[in-house]
């Protein structure tokens, strides 16, 4: 079981490094899924619960996330032990 935790921690460390960028940059849902080790369904759940802020653009069909918000969500999802 600890091997899985290390793998998740390793993925989140790499994702955190990629997510840390100048404020004001936006990511699409696909980009967020590559950075956070979660499924599309989990991302939808985080959005619905207000745990990760997002912006609707393009007539509501395009969802954008601020990199800083994704980085904060990553910190909350990181397994610490």
Secondary structure, DSSP 8 states (H G I E B T S, - for coil): -HHHHHHHHHHHHHHHHHH---TT-EEEHHHHHHHSS--HHHHHHHHHTTSS--EEETTTTEEEEEHHHHHHHHHHH----
